[in-house]
Protein backbone atom coordinates (compact mmCIF):
# COMPACT_ATOMS: atom_id res chain seq x y z
CA UNK A 1 0.00 0.00 0.00
CA UNK A 2 1.36 3.44 -0.84
CA UNK A 3 2.61 5.52 2.08
CA UNK A 4 0.42 8.34 3.35
CA UNK A 5 1.63 11.71 2.12
CA UNK A 6 2.20 14.52 4.58
CA UNK A 7 -1.12 16.30 4.43
CA UNK A 8 -0.49 19.11 6.89
CA UNK A 9 1.73 22.17 6.98
CA UNK A 10 1.85 23.14 10.61
CA UNK A 11 2.07 21.02 13.73
CA UNK A 12 1.23 22.57 17.08
CA UNK A 13 0.10 21.51 20.52
CA UNK A 14 -2.74 22.90 22.58
CA UNK A 15 -4.11 22.22 26.01
CA UNK A 16 -7.56 20.68 26.27
CA UNK A 17 -9.66 19.35 29.11
CA UNK A 18 -8.03 15.96 29.28
CA UNK A 19 -4.49 17.03 28.61
CA UNK A 20 -2.36 18.13 25.68
CA UNK A 21 -3.54 17.69 22.10
CA UNK A 22 -1.72 17.63 18.78
CA UNK A 23 -2.94 19.82 15.94
CA UNK A 24 -2.10 19.06 12.32
CA UNK A 25 -3.04 22.39 10.73
CA UNK A 26 -6.57 22.86 12.09
CA UNK A 27 -7.24 19.15 12.58
CA UNK A 28 -6.88 17.48 15.95
CA UNK A 29 -4.91 14.26 15.88
CA UNK A 30 -6.91 11.13 16.65
CA UNK A 31 -5.87 7.61 17.64
CA UNK A 32 -6.35 4.60 15.33
CA UNK A 33 -9.62 3.93 17.21
CA UNK A 34 -10.69 7.52 16.48
CA UNK A 35 -10.34 8.75 20.06
CA UNK A 36 -9.03 12.25 20.63
CA UNK A 37 -5.24 12.06 21.00
CA UNK A 38 -4.53 13.51 24.45
CA UNK A 39 -1.36 13.13 26.45
CA UNK A 40 -0.78 13.92 30.10
CA UNK A 41 2.58 15.64 29.75
CA UNK A 42 3.51 18.77 27.83
CA UNK A 43 7.02 17.52 27.17
CA UNK A 44 5.59 14.31 25.73
CA UNK A 45 3.19 16.29 23.54
CA UNK A 46 6.08 18.38 22.23
CA UNK A 47 8.09 15.26 21.43
CA UNK A 48 5.10 13.72 19.61
CA UNK A 49 4.56 16.96 17.70
CA UNK A 50 8.23 16.86 16.70
CA UNK A 51 7.72 13.35 15.27
CA UNK A 52 4.88 14.62 13.10
CA UNK A 53 6.80 17.72 12.08
CA UNK A 54 9.81 15.61 11.11
CA UNK A 55 7.89 13.78 8.41
CA UNK A 56 8.96 14.99 4.98
CA UNK A 57 6.94 13.94 1.93
CA UNK A 58 5.44 10.76 3.31
CA UNK A 59 4.48 9.79 6.83
CA UNK A 60 6.68 6.99 8.08
CA UNK A 61 4.75 5.59 10.99
CA UNK A 62 7.43 3.04 11.77
CA UNK A 63 9.71 5.90 12.88
CA UNK A 64 7.11 7.50 15.15
CA UNK A 65 7.67 5.48 18.29
CA UNK A 66 6.32 7.98 20.81
CA UNK A 67 3.12 8.46 18.80
CA UNK A 68 2.72 4.69 18.68
CA UNK A 69 3.21 4.38 22.44
CA UNK A 70 0.62 7.08 23.11
CA UNK A 71 -1.84 5.39 20.77
CA UNK A 72 -1.34 2.12 22.62
CA UNK A 73 -1.90 3.82 25.97
CA UNK A 74 -5.06 5.57 24.73
CA UNK A 75 -6.62 2.69 22.79
CA UNK A 76 -5.29 -0.23 24.81
CA UNK A 77 -5.83 -2.54 21.83
CA UNK A 78 -4.81 -5.66 23.71
CA UNK A 79 -7.42 -4.79 26.35
CA UNK A 80 -5.11 -5.54 29.25
CA UNK A 81 -5.66 -4.13 32.70
CA UNK A 82 -2.94 -3.08 35.13
CA UNK A 83 -2.68 -6.48 36.81
CA UNK A 84 -2.31 -8.26 33.47
CA UNK A 85 0.34 -5.83 32.26
CA UNK A 86 2.37 -6.25 35.44
CA UNK A 87 2.05 -10.01 35.27
CA UNK A 88 3.28 -9.99 31.65
CA UNK A 89 6.21 -7.77 32.60
CA UNK A 90 7.33 -9.84 35.58
CA UNK A 91 6.92 -13.10 33.66
CA UNK A 92 9.86 -12.00 31.53
CA UNK A 93 12.13 -12.50 34.50
CA UNK A 94 11.88 -16.26 33.94
CA UNK A 95 13.55 -15.88 30.56
CA UNK A 96 15.49 -12.71 31.24
CA UNK A 97 18.31 -12.32 28.72
CA UNK A 98 20.91 -11.46 31.35
CA UNK A 99 20.07 -14.53 33.41
CA UNK A 100 20.24 -17.01 30.56
CA UNK A 101 23.86 -18.14 30.19
CA UNK A 102 25.66 -20.32 27.69
CA UNK A 103 28.40 -22.75 28.57
CA UNK A 104 29.97 -22.64 25.14
CA UNK A 105 31.83 -21.02 23.49
CA UNK A 106 33.99 -20.22 26.50
CA UNK A 107 34.73 -16.70 25.26
CA UNK A 108 31.01 -15.87 25.08
CA UNK A 109 30.33 -17.46 28.46
CA UNK A 110 33.10 -15.33 29.93
CA UNK A 111 31.78 -12.19 28.23
CA UNK A 112 28.30 -12.83 29.59
CA UNK A 113 29.73 -13.25 33.09
CA UNK A 114 31.75 -10.06 32.75
CA UNK A 115 29.00 -7.90 31.33
CA UNK A 116 25.84 -9.35 32.85
CA UNK A 117 26.89 -10.30 36.40
CA UNK A 118 27.21 -6.64 37.45
CA UNK A 119 23.72 -5.67 36.28
CA UNK A 120 22.15 -8.71 37.93
CA UNK A 121 24.03 -7.84 41.13
CA UNK A 122 22.78 -4.27 40.86
CA UNK A 123 19.16 -5.43 40.54
CA UNK A 124 19.52 -7.84 43.47
CA UNK A 125 20.93 -5.09 45.66
CA UNK A 126 18.59 -2.33 44.51
CA UNK A 127 15.46 -4.44 45.00
CA UNK A 128 16.75 -6.64 47.81
CA UNK A 129 15.93 -9.84 45.93
CA UNK A 130 17.59 -13.07 44.83
CA UNK A 131 17.76 -13.58 41.08
CA UNK A 132 20.89 -15.44 40.03
CA UNK A 133 21.59 -16.84 36.58
CA UNK A 134 21.50 -20.24 34.95
CA UNK A 135 22.95 -22.30 32.12
CA UNK A 136 20.01 -24.66 32.26
CA UNK A 137 17.51 -24.66 29.42
CA UNK A 138 14.83 -24.08 32.06
CA UNK A 139 16.39 -20.76 32.95
CA UNK A 140 16.93 -19.32 36.40
CA UNK A 141 14.75 -20.36 39.29
CA UNK A 142 13.10 -17.13 40.40
CA UNK A 143 11.83 -17.23 44.01
CA UNK A 144 8.22 -16.18 44.55
CA UNK A 145 9.38 -13.42 46.90
CA UNK A 146 11.44 -11.91 44.08
CA UNK A 147 8.45 -11.98 41.77
CA UNK A 148 6.27 -10.41 44.45
CA UNK A 149 8.77 -7.61 45.03
CA UNK A 150 8.77 -6.66 41.36
CA UNK A 151 4.99 -6.95 41.13
CA UNK A 152 4.52 -4.57 44.01
CA UNK A 153 7.18 -2.19 42.67
CA UNK A 154 5.58 -2.03 39.23
CA UNK A 155 2.17 -1.45 40.82
CA UNK A 156 3.41 1.97 41.90
CA UNK A 157 3.48 3.08 38.25
CA UNK A 158 0.40 4.42 36.48
CA UNK A 159 -1.17 2.70 33.50
CA UNK A 160 0.59 4.80 30.86
CA UNK A 161 4.04 4.30 32.39
CA UNK A 162 3.31 0.57 32.66
CA UNK A 163 2.55 0.31 28.95
CA UNK A 164 5.95 1.89 28.38
CA UNK A 165 7.72 -0.43 30.81
CA UNK A 166 6.17 -3.53 29.29
CA UNK A 167 7.15 -2.26 25.83
CA UNK A 168 10.79 -1.77 26.81
CA UNK A 169 10.91 -5.21 28.43
CA UNK A 170 9.52 -6.83 25.27
CA UNK A 171 12.07 -5.02 23.10
CA UNK A 172 15.11 -5.74 25.28
CA UNK A 173 13.86 -9.21 26.27
CA UNK A 174 14.87 -8.39 29.82
CA UNK A 175 13.12 -7.09 32.91
CA UNK A 176 16.45 -6.44 34.60
CA UNK A 177 17.86 -4.32 31.79
CA UNK A 178 14.59 -2.41 31.59
CA UNK A 179 14.63 -1.62 35.31
CA UNK A 180 18.24 -0.54 34.85
CA UNK A 181 17.00 1.99 32.32
CA UNK A 182 13.94 3.10 34.28
CA UNK A 183 16.09 3.60 37.37
CA UNK A 184 18.63 5.54 35.28
CA UNK A 185 21.39 3.15 36.26
CA UNK A 186 22.44 2.53 32.62
CA UNK A 187 22.03 4.45 29.39
CA UNK A 188 19.94 3.26 26.46
CA UNK A 189 23.10 2.55 24.47
CA UNK A 190 24.44 0.38 27.28
CA UNK A 191 21.13 -1.43 27.80
CA UNK A 192 20.90 -2.24 24.10
CA UNK A 193 24.51 -3.41 24.01
CA UNK A 194 23.86 -5.73 26.95
CA UNK A 195 20.64 -6.96 25.35
CA UNK A 196 22.49 -7.74 22.12
CA UNK A 197 25.62 -9.13 23.75
CA UNK A 198 25.61 -12.37 21.80
CA UNK A 199 25.06 -10.51 18.49
CA UNK A 200 27.90 -8.15 19.35
CA UNK A 201 30.12 -11.11 20.14
CA UNK A 202 29.29 -12.73 16.78
CA UNK A 203 29.86 -9.42 14.99
CA UNK A 204 33.30 -9.10 16.54
CA UNK A 205 34.14 -12.65 15.52
CA UNK A 206 32.64 -12.72 12.06
CA UNK A 207 32.35 -9.12 11.00
CA UNK A 208 29.64 -6.51 10.80
CA UNK A 209 26.94 -6.49 8.15
CA UNK A 210 25.75 -2.91 8.05
CA UNK A 211 22.41 -3.49 6.39
CA UNK A 212 21.42 -6.07 8.95
CA UNK A 213 23.36 -5.46 12.15
CA UNK A 214 23.40 -1.68 12.27
CA UNK A 215 19.82 -1.61 11.05
CA UNK A 216 18.70 -3.80 13.96
CA UNK A 217 20.91 -1.92 16.39
CA UNK A 218 19.46 1.48 15.47
CA UNK A 219 15.93 0.20 15.55
CA UNK A 220 16.34 -1.36 18.99
CA UNK A 221 17.99 1.79 20.32
CA UNK A 222 15.15 3.93 18.96
CA UNK A 223 12.49 1.72 20.52
CA UNK A 224 14.23 1.39 23.88
CA UNK A 225 14.88 5.13 23.99
CA UNK A 226 11.28 5.93 23.10
CA UNK A 227 9.91 3.54 25.71
CA UNK A 228 12.20 4.85 28.44
CA UNK A 229 11.46 8.48 27.67
CA UNK A 230 7.76 7.66 27.57
CA UNK A 231 7.89 6.06 31.02
CA UNK A 232 9.76 8.97 32.56
CA UNK A 233 7.55 11.64 30.99
CA UNK A 234 4.42 9.82 32.15
CA UNK A 235 5.73 9.42 35.69
CA UNK A 236 6.72 12.97 36.56
CA UNK A 237 4.11 13.91 39.13
CA UNK A 238 4.77 17.63 38.85
CA UNK A 239 3.95 17.88 35.18
CA UNK A 240 1.41 15.17 34.66
CA UNK A 241 -2.35 15.49 34.42
CA UNK A 242 -3.50 12.72 36.72
CA UNK A 243 -7.07 12.63 35.49
CA UNK A 244 -5.92 11.02 32.28
CA UNK A 245 -3.78 8.35 33.84
CA UNK A 246 -6.64 6.13 34.95
CA UNK A 247 -5.37 3.29 37.05
CA UNK B 1 24.21 6.38 37.96
CA UNK B 2 24.41 6.07 34.20
CA UNK B 3 27.58 7.26 32.54
CA UNK B 4 26.24 10.30 30.67
CA UNK B 5 29.24 12.47 29.87
CA UNK B 6 29.02 16.23 29.66
CA UNK B 7 25.56 17.89 29.69
CA UNK B 8 26.82 20.48 27.23
CA UNK B 9 27.72 17.77 24.78
CA UNK B 10 24.27 16.24 25.14
CA UNK B 11 22.64 19.60 24.57
CA UNK B 12 24.72 20.25 21.45
CA UNK B 13 23.88 16.80 20.12
CA UNK B 14 20.18 17.41 20.74
CA UNK B 15 20.20 20.74 18.94
CA UNK B 16 22.00 19.14 16.01
CA UNK B 17 19.40 16.38 15.80
CA UNK B 18 16.58 18.93 15.99
CA UNK B 19 18.13 20.82 13.11
CA UNK B 20 18.13 17.60 11.05
CA UNK B 21 14.61 16.67 12.07
CA UNK B 22 12.83 19.99 11.75
CA UNK B 23 14.39 21.48 8.63
CA UNK B 24 15.33 25.14 8.47
CA UNK B 25 13.35 27.03 11.15
CA UNK B 26 14.31 24.67 13.95
CA UNK B 27 14.79 27.55 16.37
CA UNK B 28 11.09 28.28 16.13
CA UNK B 29 10.04 24.81 17.20
CA UNK B 30 8.47 24.00 20.54
CA UNK B 31 11.04 21.26 21.05
CA UNK B 32 13.95 23.69 20.73
CA UNK B 33 12.38 26.17 23.16
CA UNK B 34 11.46 23.48 25.65
CA UNK B 35 14.92 21.89 25.70
CA UNK B 36 16.73 25.20 26.10
CA UNK B 37 14.35 26.32 28.83
CA UNK B 38 14.82 23.04 30.70
CA UNK B 39 18.62 23.27 30.53
CA UNK B 40 18.56 26.88 31.66
CA UNK B 41 16.20 26.21 34.54
CA UNK B 42 18.43 23.45 35.86
CA UNK B 43 21.71 25.24 35.50
CA UNK B 44 24.45 23.87 37.72
CA UNK B 45 24.44 26.01 40.85
CA UNK B 46 26.76 23.95 42.98
CA UNK B 47 29.62 21.59 42.30
CA UNK B 48 27.60 18.44 42.62
CA UNK B 49 24.75 17.90 40.20
CA UNK B 50 21.54 17.61 42.15
CA UNK B 51 19.09 14.80 41.51
CA UNK B 52 16.79 16.92 39.37
CA UNK B 53 19.71 17.85 37.14
CA UNK B 54 20.75 14.23 36.78
CA UNK B 55 17.19 13.28 35.88
CA UNK B 56 17.03 16.02 33.29
CA UNK B 57 20.35 15.04 31.81
CA UNK B 58 19.31 11.40 31.58
CA UNK B 59 16.08 12.43 29.86
CA UNK B 60 17.97 14.64 27.42
CA UNK B 61 20.48 11.90 26.66
CA UNK B 62 17.65 9.43 26.09
CA UNK B 63 15.85 11.80 23.75
CA UNK B 64 19.12 12.41 21.90
CA UNK B 65 19.51 8.65 21.51
CA UNK B 66 15.97 8.42 20.15
CA UNK B 67 16.40 11.18 17.57
CA UNK B 68 19.80 9.98 16.47
CA UNK B 69 18.79 6.32 16.21
CA UNK B 70 15.65 7.11 14.23
CA UNK B 71 17.68 9.20 11.80
CA UNK B 72 20.36 6.51 11.43
CA UNK B 73 17.75 3.79 11.04
CA UNK B 74 15.98 5.77 8.34
CA UNK B 75 19.24 6.38 6.50
CA UNK B 76 20.00 2.66 6.55
CA UNK B 77 16.46 1.89 5.47
CA UNK B 78 16.77 4.24 2.50
CA UNK B 79 20.19 2.88 1.64
CA UNK B 80 19.48 -0.83 1.85
CA UNK B 81 15.79 -1.52 2.16
CA UNK B 82 14.01 1.23 0.32
CA UNK B 83 15.09 0.70 -3.23
CA UNK B 84 11.98 -1.11 -4.30
CA UNK B 85 11.73 -2.46 -7.80
CA UNK B 86 14.32 -1.59 -10.33
CA UNK B 87 13.23 0.18 -13.50
CA UNK B 88 13.77 -1.60 -16.85
CA UNK B 89 16.72 0.72 -17.48
CA UNK B 90 18.34 -0.34 -14.22
CA UNK B 91 17.80 -4.01 -14.92
CA UNK B 92 19.36 -3.68 -18.37
CA UNK B 93 22.23 -1.77 -16.83
CA UNK B 94 22.93 -4.65 -14.43
CA UNK B 95 24.16 -6.79 -17.30
CA UNK B 96 25.69 -3.96 -19.24
CA UNK B 97 22.93 -3.33 -21.74
CA UNK B 98 21.06 -0.21 -22.63
CA UNK B 99 17.49 -0.25 -23.72
CA UNK B 100 17.03 0.48 -27.46
CA UNK B 101 15.58 3.80 -28.51
CA UNK B 102 12.99 3.69 -31.22
CA UNK B 103 11.84 6.81 -33.00
CA UNK B 104 8.21 7.58 -32.20
CA UNK B 105 7.83 4.36 -30.24
CA UNK B 106 8.85 2.73 -26.98
CA UNK B 107 12.11 3.71 -25.31
Interface residues (C-beta under 8 A of the other chain):
Chain A: X12 X13 X42 X43 X46 X47 X49 X50 X53 X54 X60 X63 X65 X66 X184 X185 X186 X187 X188 X189 X190 X210 X211 X214 X215 X218 X219 X221 X222 X225 X226 X228 X229 X232 X233
Chain B: X1 X2 X3 X4 X18 X21 X22 X29 X30 X31 X34 X54 X55 X58 X59 X61 X62 X63 X65 X66 X69 X70 X72 X73 X74 X76 X77 X79 X80 X81
